[in-house]
């Protein structure tokens, strides 16, 4: 993993990180917005300690543990990654309510165009904020975007102590099984 100075990470602020998407995905994973490490590397979920990639493998979505730099390989599994808000920040609380509203509008357009089977929002707190659904819990949601079903997953950040990698992998595996039907 390349090491970045704080100045280099701050220079990555507000950079846009390209989506990893294609038409007709089984699952389109959606973060709230890229962190500075993701912006600096150009790879989603790049911060050391983020458990997205290990949990994706533990849950059976991928045959092996992928590195963030291998994110394009997700497409071969029918998986992709996007964000509600494209702008990179150090913390999600740096985003405005207007950015969330506009991000959800753009996400709905993207989902409508790409038509994934499932949109998997990574982080229940992020989902509640972005989709203005204060009572949402982890798991499948009633909400649909066109024909796309929505599932909320736990946040894989290393700061999320409420979920272990193993319990997260169980929830990701529930989604994987639903996406195979």
VEXDREN-2710 file (C-alpha; in Angstrom, 1 decimal):
% VEXDREN-2710
k/r/px/py/pz
1/UNK/0.0/0.0/0.0
2/UNK/1.3/3.4/-1.0
3/UNK/1.8/5.7/2.0
4/UNK/0.5/9.2/1.7
5/UNK/1.3/12.3/3.8
6/UNK/-1.6/14.2/5.3
7/UNK/-0.9/17.0/2.8
8/UNK/-1.2/14.5/-0.1
9/UNK/-4.5/13.2/1.3
10/UNK/-5.8/16.7/1.7
11/UNK/-4.8/17.4/-1.9
12/UNK/-7.1/14.6/-2.9
13/UNK/-10.1/16.4/-1.3
14/UNK/-12.9/16.9/-3.7
15/UNK/-11.5/14.6/-6.4
16/UNK/-14.0/12.5/-8.2
17/UNK/-13.4/8.7/-8.2
18/UNK/-14.7/6.8/-11.2
19/UNK/-17.5/4.3/-10.7
20/UNK/-16.9/0.6/-11.4
21/UNK/-20.2/-0.1/-13.3
22/UNK/-21.8/-1.9/-16.2
23/UNK/-25.3/-2.6/-17.4
24/UNK/-27.3/-5.4/-15.7
25/UNK/-25.1/-6.0/-12.6
26/UNK/-26.3/-8.5/-10.0
27/UNK/-25.3/-6.0/-7.2
28/UNK/-24.2/-2.4/-7.4
29/UNK/-22.5/-1.5/-4.0
30/UNK/-23.0/2.1/-3.0
31/UNK/-21.0/4.0/-0.5
32/UNK/-22.0/7.4/0.8
33/UNK/-18.9/9.2/-0.7
34/UNK/-15.2/8.4/-1.3
35/UNK/-12.8/9.0/1.5
36/UNK/-9.5/10.8/0.9
37/UNK/-7.5/7.6/0.6
38/UNK/-9.9/6.4/-2.1
39/UNK/-9.5/9.7/-3.9
40/UNK/-5.7/9.6/-3.6
41/UNK/-5.5/6.1/-5.0
42/UNK/-8.5/6.1/-7.3
43/UNK/-9.6/2.8/-5.8
44/UNK/-12.8/2.3/-3.8
45/UNK/-12.6/1.2/-0.1
46/UNK/-8.8/1.8/-0.2
47/UNK/-8.2/2.8/3.4
48/UNK/-6.2/0.1/5.3
49/UNK/-8.6/-1.3/7.9
50/UNK/-11.6/-1.0/5.7
51/UNK/-13.1/-4.5/5.7
52/UNK/-15.1/-4.2/2.4
53/UNK/-12.7/-6.4/0.3
54/UNK/-12.2/-9.1/3.0
55/UNK/-15.9/-9.2/3.7
56/UNK/-16.8/-9.4/0.0
57/UNK/-14.6/-12.5/-0.2
58/UNK/-15.7/-14.1/3.1
59/UNK/-19.3/-13.8/2.0
60/UNK/-18.7/-15.7/-1.2
61/UNK/-19.1/-12.8/-3.6
62/UNK/-15.5/-13.2/-4.9
63/UNK/-13.5/-16.4/-5.4
64/UNK/-10.4/-14.7/-3.8
65/UNK/-9.6/-11.7/-1.8
66/UNK/-9.3/-8.7/-4.2
67/UNK/-7.2/-5.7/-3.5
68/UNK/-8.6/-2.2/-4.1
69/UNK/-6.4/-1.8/-7.1
70/UNK/-8.2/-4.9/-8.6
71/UNK/-11.6/-3.3/-8.4
72/UNK/-12.4/-3.6/-12.1
73/UNK/-12.4/-7.4/-11.6
74/UNK/-15.7/-7.0/-9.8
75/UNK/-17.4/-6.6/-13.1
76/UNK/-16.6/-10.2/-14.0
77/UNK/-18.6/-11.2/-10.9
78/UNK/-21.5/-9.0/-11.9
79/UNK/-20.7/-6.5/-9.2
80/UNK/-20.0/-2.8/-9.3
81/UNK/-19.3/0.2/-7.0
82/UNK/-20.6/3.7/-6.9
83/UNK/-21.3/6.4/-4.3
84/UNK/-24.3/8.5/-3.4
85/UNK/-22.0/11.6/-3.5
86/UNK/-19.0/11.6/-5.9
87/UNK/-17.0/14.2/-4.0
88/UNK/-14.2/12.9/-1.7
89/UNK/-14.1/14.2/1.8
90/UNK/-12.3/13.2/5.1
91/UNK/-15.7/12.6/6.8
92/UNK/-19.2/12.1/5.5
93/UNK/-20.4/14.8/7.9
94/UNK/-18.7/17.3/5.5
95/UNK/-21.5/16.7/3.0
96/UNK/-24.4/19.1/2.9
97/UNK/-28.1/18.1/2.8
98/UNK/-28.2/19.5/-0.7
99/UNK/-25.3/17.2/-1.8
100/UNK/-27.2/14.2/-0.4
101/UNK/-30.4/15.2/-2.2
102/UNK/-28.6/15.8/-5.5
103/UNK/-26.6/12.6/-5.0
104/UNK/-29.7/10.5/-4.5
105/UNK/-31.3/12.0/-7.6
106/UNK/-28.2/11.2/-9.7
107/UNK/-27.9/7.8/-8.2
108/UNK/-31.6/7.0/-9.1
109/UNK/-30.8/8.1/-12.7
110/UNK/-27.7/5.9/-12.7
111/UNK/-29.6/2.9/-11.3
112/UNK/-32.4/3.4/-13.8
113/UNK/-30.0/3.5/-16.6
114/UNK/-27.8/0.5/-15.5
115/UNK/-30.6/-1.6/-14.1
116/UNK/-28.7/-3.7/-11.5
117/UNK/-30.7/-6.4/-9.8
118/UNK/-29.8/-5.0/-6.3
119/UNK/-28.5/-1.7/-5.1
120/UNK/-26.5/-2.4/-1.8
121/UNK/-26.0/0.8/0.2
122/UNK/-23.0/0.2/2.5
123/UNK/-23.8/1.7/5.9
124/UNK/-27.2/2.0/7.6
125/UNK/-26.4/5.5/8.9
126/UNK/-25.5/6.6/5.4
127/UNK/-28.6/5.2/4.0
128/UNK/-30.8/6.9/6.6
129/UNK/-29.2/10.2/5.9
130/UNK/-29.1/10.0/2.1
131/UNK/-32.6/8.5/1.6
132/UNK/-34.2/10.3/4.5
133/UNK/-35.4/7.0/6.1
134/UNK/-34.7/7.3/9.8
135/UNK/-36.1/3.9/10.6
136/UNK/-34.1/1.8/8.1
137/UNK/-32.3/-1.3/9.4
138/UNK/-29.7/-3.5/7.8
139/UNK/-31.3/-5.9/5.3
140/UNK/-33.6/-5.7/2.3
141/UNK/-35.7/-2.5/2.0
142/UNK/-39.2/-1.9/0.7
143/UNK/-37.8/0.9/-1.5
144/UNK/-37.2/0.2/-5.1
145/UNK/-35.5/2.3/-7.8
146/UNK/-37.3/1.2/-10.9
147/UNK/-37.0/-2.6/-10.9
148/UNK/-33.9/-2.5/-8.7
149/UNK/-34.3/-3.7/-5.2
150/UNK/-32.4/-2.0/-2.3
151/UNK/-30.5/-3.7/0.5
152/UNK/-28.7/-1.9/3.3
153/UNK/-25.4/-3.5/4.5
154/UNK/-23.3/-2.7/7.6
155/UNK/-20.6/-0.1/7.1
156/UNK/-17.2/-2.0/6.6
157/UNK/-15.2/0.8/8.1
158/UNK/-12.7/-0.4/10.7
159/UNK/-14.4/2.2/13.0
160/UNK/-17.6/0.2/13.0
161/UNK/-17.1/-1.9/16.1
162/UNK/-20.7/-3.1/16.2
163/UNK/-20.0/-5.6/13.4
164/UNK/-17.1/-8.0/13.1
165/UNK/-15.9/-9.1/9.7
166/UNK/-17.6/-12.5/10.3
167/UNK/-21.0/-11.0/11.1
168/UNK/-20.7/-8.5/8.2
169/UNK/-19.9/-11.4/5.9
170/UNK/-23.1/-13.2/7.0
171/UNK/-25.1/-10.2/6.0
172/UNK/-23.3/-9.8/2.7
173/UNK/-23.9/-13.5/2.1
174/UNK/-27.6/-13.0/2.6
175/UNK/-27.6/-10.4/-0.1
176/UNK/-25.4/-12.7/-2.3
177/UNK/-28.0/-15.5/-2.0
178/UNK/-30.9/-13.1/-2.8
179/UNK/-29.0/-11.8/-5.8
180/UNK/-28.6/-15.3/-7.2
181/UNK/-32.4/-15.9/-7.3
END
